[in-house]
Structure formats: C-alpha cells, structure tokens
Amino acid sequence: MLSKRIIPCLDVKDGKVVKGVQFDNHEDVGEITDLAYKYSKDNADELVFYDISASTKNEVVETAWVKKVADKINIPFCVAGGIKNIRVAEAILNLGADKISINTPATENPKLITELANEFGSQCVVVGIDSYFQDQQYNVYSRTGNPTTRTKSNKLTYSWIKEVQDRGAGEIVLNCMNQDGVRNGYDIKQLLDARKIARVPLIASGGAGNMDHFYDVFKSCNVDGALAASVFHKNEVEIEALKNNLLNRGIRVRT
Amino acid sequence: MIGIVDYGGANHASVINAVNNLGFEYFISDNKKSLDDAEKIILPGVGAAPTVMQQLQTKDLDAYLKLTEKPILGICIGMQIMYEASSEGNTDGLSIFDGKVKKFEPRTDKPVPHMGWNEVRFNKTYSDLSGYYYFANSYYADVSEQTTAISSYGDKFSAMTSIKNFTGVQFHPEKSGSLGYQFLQRFLSL
C-alpha cells in the first residue's frame, strides 16, 4: 500500500523562503535551493514550492527558481502561485515541476481545473483550499498570501472539495487557516470530514508543531500526506526522526 | 547514447535531469532515424494514452518501437501504451505486452490517482532494489506472466512488466530518490 507522505512546503516571497503566523508577519528562513536540496536528501516525500506573493500581486511564480530546484532534487515537486492559465502551467511543468497547484485562480475560474486536467492529466493538478472557520461554517478564502488582499470567496469548504474533484483535480491540499502557524496540531475535525468526501488524495496543511501532530492526523483522519513549513525550516522537527517515530507507532512511511 | 522519445508539448524535464545527473549522454527526438542512433530508448511518463499514441502514430514511431531490438524503458504512461489497449480514451496500444490497462475505482479509503510512494518487489535483475518508489497513476495493469515486479493498491498490480528488450515500469524512477536513480543507472548500464 501507499506510504503516508511528509511534505515540506517552501513558502517563497521575493526569492526567499519565508514563514508567517496565520499567513502574516513573514520572516526569512533560508535560500530556496539550499532548503530544497536538504529536504530531498533528508527523505522528504515531496516538496511544495509556493510563491505566496504571486496571486496577491497578480504575478506568476518566478520561473527561474523552478528550474534551479528541479535540477537539484529527485523527488516529486509541486509549484503553486498565481498559475492562471494553461500556458503558464505548461512553462512550469517544462522547467521540471511534476505538479502544479492552484488556489486563488481555481476559486475565481473553476473551469481552469478541468482545462488543466484535460491538458496534463489529473495527477498533475493539485487544488489548494484555504479554509477558515467563521460563523459556524468553513469558508474558502482566496488571495491569502497577504492580509490586505485576503478575500472570503462565496464557496463553502466541503462543497468546494466535491466540486474540485468532480472538475478533475487529482489532489487536494486542505489548509486549515485557523491552525496555520500556531502549531497546536492539524484540524482533526475538519480533515476527518473532508476525508469522508475526498476520493482524490487529501493532504493536511496548517498547524503542525511537533511529531505527535503528524501521528494524530494520519491516525485519526487517514489523510494521504501532511504538509508543514516552519517546523521543518526551523529544525524543530527533523524529517528522518519524524519518519522513524511514525514507523515505530505503526504508520506506514518511507524511510 | 540514450534516446528520449518526444511526444510533443509534454514535460520531459524530470527524465532528462535524471539521465543527465547520472552522467549518460542523451538526446530527445520524435524522429525514428535519429532514435535509431540510440543504444537505449526511454518512453517518458507524461501525458495521456490517447494523445501519446496519436503522437507516435503521426510520427510513424509506433511500428518502429514495436519492431526495434534496442532496450526500451517505458515509464508510467510509456509502460501503459505498450499493452494491447487502455481504457483511458479507449486507446489501442502497441501490443508488446499482453493484457489491457484499466482504471482504479476511486474510493475515499483508496483515493485515485494512486499517488505517492509505494512498495515495489522485483523478482529478478532488480531484486536488490526492492523498496519504495514514486507513483502517480490512475490506470494500471494486472499482474501477468510478464510481470517482473509487483506492487499493491487494494489489489496487486504490475509495477514492472518485461518481455525481450522491452521493460515498462508503472512508477517514476526519475522521481524516486536515490533508489530510483539506482534503478535507472542499472537499466541504462546493462
């Protein structure tokens, strides 16, 4: 059977890897290619490279990084950030990315999901969902890279999950914004409900603070992967040690 | 020299990076005369069965690939088109391998695409390289007499299929870390 994936996410802003708390107050944590290479060597199962400034500034991801990272690593590699059309997606895939992830462009133009899936195959198309619990429901947000551009969309998280998989998404990254950067653990309740409807791979995002949080989300929600940023960038959780810990507790991971 | 088949428009960067990083000379081509200069040929794992087959037919490569005696490695979709047919777009394949390629049935406890790292058990030449490899596929082939490595997702499926000079792998060795590189190194050196 498939192993559970541990996925470091490199949030990139103006050429540096950054991490903020609940998407604000970004601080530099390192050079892109150095971190990418380190994670690849440390047995990370995949890397997500997310240009958080792209959608907030109406720009596309700066492609020079993509090639530099792709040349350095031999694990799967997903790129996100302002990918609005097939042409941009194709350019990024041709530079060596294996998947492209869309978030804001999907909420603003849902047909893009189907267009990308038809062109490159569902396995290339990831939809990121920024979900925020408010007024007793989970709402989908867009343009979340910057607090001044953050917008509540007209979509509710669970119906949006159904819609994106029907439209051809091959994977969903559910980022639980209430948890993001505060390190109190993944949003088990929300992810459990998401798992009940997701027939495509589901990746948990937002809230990892220690090894137990990874164990809990795999054990309780049966997600396919867990994504995290700051705990890895700041060396608070080491990937090799995390995988050994999970393996010893009966979670199938690649070591 | 390694010939990498160009299906047109698709992403070949991962395979190129791998072959290059392993120190092999390579070229990319959709021309059978050029490919005839290659010692080995790789069919990369990008695209969908109907478009890949259409490209091969347009370039008159389908018959060439079927008849060549050079070692050929098909990756993912490159493996699937070596079967008789695929249910992806009801596409006829090259009929190098026996059997048909079909789709995984998606369930919430068995999501499709089958994406991530799965265990591969080789039975012959590569048995010391058994371990986790990266997959990203919605379609698969059943285990058959031509199967040379097995993996499982609910049920067992063929992770590698081999006959004569033809080898197909459902996983992506170019994206499977150091183990994947060892696999490619061996195929390209044999």
Contacts between the chains, C-beta under 8 A, distances in Angstrom:
chain1	res1	chain2	res2	distance
A	1	B	118	6.9
A	1	B	119	7.8
A	1	B	152	6.5
A	1	B	153	6.6
A	2	B	114	6.9
A	2	B	115	7.7
A	2	B	116	4.5
A	2	B	117	6.8
A	2	B	118	5.0
A	2	B	135	7.7
A	2	B	153	6.8
A	3	B	116	6.5
A	3	B	117	4.8
A	3	B	118	7.0
A	3	B	119	7.8
A	3	B	132	6.1
A	4	B	116	7.9
A	5	B	116	5.2
A	5	B	117	6.9
A	40	B	177	7.5
A	43	B	177	7.2
A	45	B	116	6.9
A	45	B	117	5.8
A	46	B	116	8.0
A	67	B	13	8.0
A	70	B	13	6.1
A	70	B	14	7.4
A	70	B	17	6.4
A	71	B	17	5.9
A	74	B	17	7.6
A	74	B	18	6.5
A	74	B	21	7.4
A	74	B	174	6.9
A	74	B	175	6.4
A	74	B	176	7.3
A	74	B	177	5.7
A	74	B	178	7.4
A	74	B	180	6.5
A	74	B	181	6.0
A	75	B	134	7.1
A	75	B	175	6.1
A	75	B	176	7.7
A	75	B	177	5.6
A	76	B	134	5.8
A	76	B	136	7.4
A	76	B	172	7.8
A	76	B	175	5.0
A	90	B	9	7.2
A	90	B	11	8.0
A	93	B	10	8.0
A	93	B	11	4.0
A	93	B	13	7.7
A	94	B	11	5.4
A	94	B	13	6.1
A	95	B	13	6.2
A	96	B	11	7.5
A	96	B	13	3.7
A	96	B	14	6.0
A	96	B	17	6.1
A	97	B	11	7.7
A	98	B	11	7.8
A	98	B	14	6.4
A	98	B	136	7.3
A	98	B	175	6.4
A	120	B	10	8.0
A	120	B	11	7.9
A	120	B	46	8.0
A	121	B	46	7.9
A	121	B	47	7.1
A	121	B	48	5.5
A	121	B	138	8.0
A	122	B	113	5.9
A	122	B	138	6.5
A	123	B	113	4.4
A	123	B	115	6.2
A	123	B	136	4.1
A	123	B	137	6.8
A	123	B	138	6.7
A	170	B	113	5.0
A	170	B	115	7.0
A	170	B	136	8.0
A	170	B	138	7.9
A	171	B	113	7.5
A	171	B	115	6.3
A	195	B	108	6.3
A	196	B	108	6.2
A	197	B	108	7.0
A	198	B	108	6.3
A	198	B	111	6.7
A	199	B	106	4.1
A	199	B	107	6.5
A	199	B	108	5.7
A	199	B	111	5.8
A	199	B	112	6.8
A	200	B	106	7.2
A	200	B	111	5.2
A	200	B	112	6.8
A	200	B	113	7.0
A	201	B	111	4.7
A	201	B	113	6.9
A	201	B	115	4.9
A	201	B	116	7.0
A	202	B	111	6.9
A	222	B	109	6.9
A	224	B	111	6.3
A	224	B	115	7.2
A	224	B	116	6.2
A	225	B	116	7.0
A	254	B	117	4.5
A	254	B	132	4.0
